[in-house]
Amino acid sequence: MRANQLRLWFASMAYVLLEAVRRIGLQATRLADATCGSIRLKLLKIGALVRVSVRRVKIAMASGHPWQRDWGLAYAALGAAR
């Protein structure tokens, strides 16, 4: 019972975070009206190289990614909202 409740809390928090990213970060992109499933498939499930050092985390995506422009706009909007 507790494991299911914890899983439900994690799923609920993930939905709330993804909804906030859509509302704040993706408002000027093609994904402004997208569902959480579409955002997950188009933005989060991509191949990337993640390098972790002591002070920073670098994410390198492929230059041919079709949603690259939307990633940049979302990053800038989330940085401005911070």
Secondary structure, DSSP 8 states (H G I E B T S, - for coil): -HHHHHHHHHHHHHHHHHHHIIIIISTTSTTTT--HHHHIIIIISS-EEEEE-SS-EEEEE-TT-TTHHHHHHHHHHHHHH-
